[in-house]
Structures are given as structure tokens and as C-alpha cells.
């Protein structure tokens, strides 16, 4: 299936995990893919599996407003922006440093806003069958709270509502704006939990499908939202969470019954 032949897609945070899977998915479907991360070496590792003629690596920090503008404007045309770059910090808010707060908000929120602002004029000119598209990576943590991640919750809650607000604002320009909301996914960010059997089992008891997600699970949904198949879908924050949000994150008490 080649839904994105000759289309240009920017995927931020595409050096590993979900972002790398998203970049590979778009490449498999024929897109010209712009990979972005702060690490050139990691980008080159991902790009080694892709077609050099349709892949461009751009190293830089999306929370730098000048770089965000440059990243979008250097290509002249753009059909889809995937705002996937993100970071997280855990622990009590009372113990968080100013740097902890600034880093998460700068990358997770300001980076999204900077890139969307720069991309709007280009996406409005897209002649893609489904129109220009923005897909943000939010999280189930942006639709409810976590016990130890208030800063991350704040940042992803912002992404969730930016998605809704931009969908309302940009629909008359032919631009669709949606987000995916993953839960526990097998990435480097979740290794600390997955390496702790007791903690990981507690997470699995909240997932009706009984397993952590794969980055490719999220990538498939991102590709759908960006495609003509979703041409009448905008303003959606779509859980890709194995069913966690269906129970508001409550554990499966049957798992504890003998």
C-alpha cells in the first residue's frame, strides 16, 4: 500500500522508538521522509534501512524557535507534520527543578506550537487527497493523571487540547489535526518500568489486551490519520493503548482472583 507516494512528511523525534517506527511506516508507503532528532548518529541508524533518495536527516532541537521555522521552511512543500519529539520526567513536583519543568514544557509543548505555526502555510497548500495533516503524539497521560508524572501530564494535556483547538481553527484551510495517545509501549522511555517485573505486571493488569504496545502499533495509526482514509477525521485524540482508557486505567481485578 502506497498512500503517500511523492508526499513530504516531517517526523520529529524519529531517531528511536515510536518516532523511528513512524518514519519507517511513511517510507514504506512511498513518502519523502524528513527525520529529525537532536542526535545525528541515531538518525543515521534509522535511515540506514530507508531509501536514501527519499530520506533527509535534519539534526536539531524543536524547542529552538528558529530551528523549528527552518526545519519546515527549507523544503518549500509539506503534506504532513508529525510532532513526535518528546521527553518526560517523573517524581514529586516539589522536588522538580526549574530545568526539569522547562525541558519538558519546551520540547513537548513549545516545540509542537512552534512547528505547527511554521507548517500551517505550507500544509494549506498541500494537494494531498486527504489535505494537509498534522498528527501529534500525545499520551493517555494527557487525558488523565499519573501518580508520579505531573509535569509530563501537564505537557501532554496541552498537546491534547492544542490538537482540538487547531482542528477547529484550521479545518477551513483543509488542514486536519489529530493525535495518537499511546499507553505503555516498548520504547527506551518505558524500559525502567518493563525491567521491574512487579511494576510491569501492575501496568499489564490495566491493559485489556494483556500486552504492552509495539512502536509499530502506534505508527500504523499515525499513518491512517495522515492518510486519505481519514479525510473526514479531525480533532481526534485517538488512544492506542490496548484498551486502558476503556476502564479509566482501573486494574483487572479478575487477575487477582483465584
C-alpha positions in Angstrom: 0.0 0.0 0.0 1.5 3.3 -1.1 -0.7 6.1 0.3 2.0 8.7 0.5 3.9 8.5 -2.8 5.7 11.8 -3.6 4.3 13.3 -0.3 6.7 15.1 2.1 6.4 14.2 5.7 8.4 15.6 8.7 8.7 13.3 11.7 10.3 14.8 14.8 11.9 12.7 17.4 12.4 10.0 14.8 15.7 8.6 16.0 14.3 5.8 18.1 11.1 4.2 19.4 7.7 5.4 18.2 9.2 8.1 16.0 11.5 5.7 14.2 8.6 3.3 13.6 6.5 6.2 12.2 9.3 7.3 9.9 9.7 3.7 8.6 6.0 3.3 8.1 5.7 6.5 6.0 8.8 5.4 4.0 7.2 2.0 3.3 4.2 3.8 1.9 6.2 5.9 -0.5 6.7 9.2 1.3 9.7 11.5 1.2 10.5 11.4 4.9 12.4 14.1 6.9 13.8 12.6 10.0 14.6 14.9 12.9 16.3 14.5 16.2 19.0 16.1 18.3 21.2 13.0 17.7 22.7 12.7 14.2 24.2 9.2 15.0 20.8 7.8 16.0 19.1 9.3 12.9 21.7 7.7 10.6 21.0 4.3 12.3 17.3 4.6 11.4 18.0 6.0 7.9 20.2 3.0 7.1 17.1 1.0 6.5 15.5 3.6 4.2 15.8 4.8 0.6 18.5 7.5 0.5 16.8 9.2 -2.3 13.6 9.8 -0.3 15.1 10.4 3.1 16.6 13.5 4.6 18.2 13.8 8.1 17.9 17.1 9.9 19.6 17.4 13.3 18.2 20.0 15.7 16.1 20.9 18.7 12.4 21.6 18.0 12.2 23.8 21.1 14.5 26.2 19.4 12.0 28.5 17.6 14.5 29.5 14.8 15.3 25.9 14.1 11.6 24.9 14.1 10.9 27.5 11.4 14.0 26.5 9.4 13.0 22.8 9.5 9.6 23.5 8.0 10.5 26.2 5.5 13.6 24.6 3.9 11.5 22.2 1.9 9.1 24.5 0.2 6.3 22.0 0.3 4.9 19.9 3.1 2.0 17.4 3.3 2.2 16.1 6.8 3.8 17.1 10.1 4.2 14.5 12.8 5.1 16.1 16.1 6.5 13.2 17.9 9.6 14.6 19.7 9.1 14.4 23.5 10.6 13.9 26.8 9.5 13.0 30.3 10.4 13.4 34.0 9.0 11.6 37.0 8.8 12.3 40.7 7.1 14.7 43.1 6.6 18.2 41.8 8.0 19.6 45.0 11.4 18.0 44.1 11.4 19.1 40.5 14.0 21.7 39.4 13.2 24.6 37.1 15.3 22.9 34.5 13.1 19.7 34.8 10.0 21.8 34.2 11.4 23.9 31.4 12.8 21.0 29.5 9.5 19.0 29.4 7.4 22.1 28.5 9.9 23.4 26.0 10.1 20.2 24.0 6.6 18.7 24.5 4.6 21.9 24.2 6.5 24.8 22.7 8.1 22.5 20.1 4.6 21.4 18.9 3.4 25.0 18.8 6.5 26.3 17.0 6.4 23.7 14.3 2.6 23.9 13.8 2.8 27.6 13.4 5.6 27.3 10.8 3.9 24.5 9.0 0.4 25.9 8.6 1.0 28.0 5.4 2.7 25.0 3.7 0.1 22.4 4.8 -2.7 24.7 3.5 -1.1 24.5 0.0 -0.9 20.7 0.1 -2.7 18.9 -2.7 -2.7 15.6 -0.9 -6.1 13.8 -1.4 -6.9 14.0 2.3 -5.5 17.5 2.6 -2.6 18.7 4.7 -2.3 17.0 8.0 -0.8 17.3 11.5 -0.5 14.3 13.7 0.7 14.9 17.3 2.0 12.3 19.7 0.1 12.9 22.9 -0.4 10.1 25.5 -3.1 8.6 27.7 -1.2 10.7 30.3 -2.6 13.7 28.5 -6.2 12.6 29.2 -5.8 11.6 32.8 -3.3 11.8 35.7 -0.4 9.6 36.6 0.8 9.1 40.2 4.3 10.5 39.7 4.4 12.5 36.5 2.6 15.8 37.0 4.9 17.8 34.6 4.5 15.2 31.9 0.8 15.2 32.5 0.7 18.9 32.1 2.6 18.8 28.8 0.6 16.0 27.2 -2.7 17.6 28.4 -1.6 20.7 26.5 -0.9 18.6 23.4 -4.3 17.0 23.6 -6.1 20.4 23.7 -3.8 22.0 21.1 -4.9 19.2 18.8 -8.6 20.0 19.4 -8.1 23.8 19.1 -6.1 23.7 15.9 -8.6 21.3 14.3 -11.3 23.9 14.9 -9.1 26.7 13.6 -7.6 25.0 10.5 -10.4 23.0 9.1 -11.5 25.7 6.7 -7.9 25.7 5.3 -8.2 22.0 4.5 -5.8 21.0 7.3 -6.7 18.1 9.6 -5.2 17.9 13.1 -5.3 14.7 15.1 -3.3 13.0 17.8 -2.4 9.5 19.0 -2.4 8.7 22.7 -0.3 5.7 23.4 -0.1 4.0 26.8 2.7 1.5 27.8 4.8 1.0 24.7 8.0 -0.9 24.2 10.4 2.0 23.9 13.5 3.2 25.7 11.4 5.6 27.8 9.5 2.6 29.3 12.5 0.4 29.9 12.7 1.3 33.6 9.1 0.0 34.2 9.4 -3.0 31.9 12.6 -4.1 33.7 10.8 -4.2 37.0 8.6 -7.3 36.9 6.4 -6.2 39.8 5.8 -2.8 38.4 5.3 -4.0 34.8 2.8 -6.6 36.0 0.8 -3.8 37.6 0.7 -2.0 34.3 -0.3 -5.1 32.4 -3.3 -5.6 34.7 -4.6 -2.3 33.4 -4.3 -3.3 29.7 -7.3 -5.4 28.5 -5.3 -6.8 25.5 -2.7 -8.0 28.1 0.5 -6.7 26.4 2.5 -3.5 26.0 2.2 -1.8 22.7 4.8 -2.0 20.0 6.1 1.2 18.3 4.7 -0.2 15.0 1.2 -0.3 16.6 1.3 3.5 17.0 2.9 4.1 13.6 0.1 2.3 11.8 -2.5 4.6 13.4 -0.4 7.7 12.7 -0.3 6.7 9.0 -4.0 6.2 9.0 -4.8 9.6 10.5 -2.4 11.2 8.0 -3.9 9.4 5.0 -6.9 9.9 2.7 -8.6 7.1 4.6 -9.1 9.6 7.4 -10.1 12.5 5.2 -13.2 13.3 7.4 -11.4 12.8 10.7 -10.0 15.8 12.6 -9.8 17.0 16.2 -9.4 13.4 17.5 -7.1 12.2 20.3 -7.1 8.5 19.5 -6.0 6.1 22.2 -3.5 3.4 21.1 -3.4 1.8 24.5 -4.7 -1.7 24.3 -7.9 -0.6 26.0 -6.5 1.1 29.0 -8.7 4.2 28.6 -11.9 2.0 28.3 -11.6 1.4 32.1 -10.1 4.7 33.1 -7.0 2.8 34.0 -8.5 0.6 36.6 -6.7 -2.7 37.1 -8.2 -6.0 36.1 -9.4 -7.3 39.5 -10.2 -10.7 37.9 -6.4 -11.2 37.6 -6.1 -11.3 41.4 -8.9 -13.8 41.9 -8.0 -17.5 42.4 
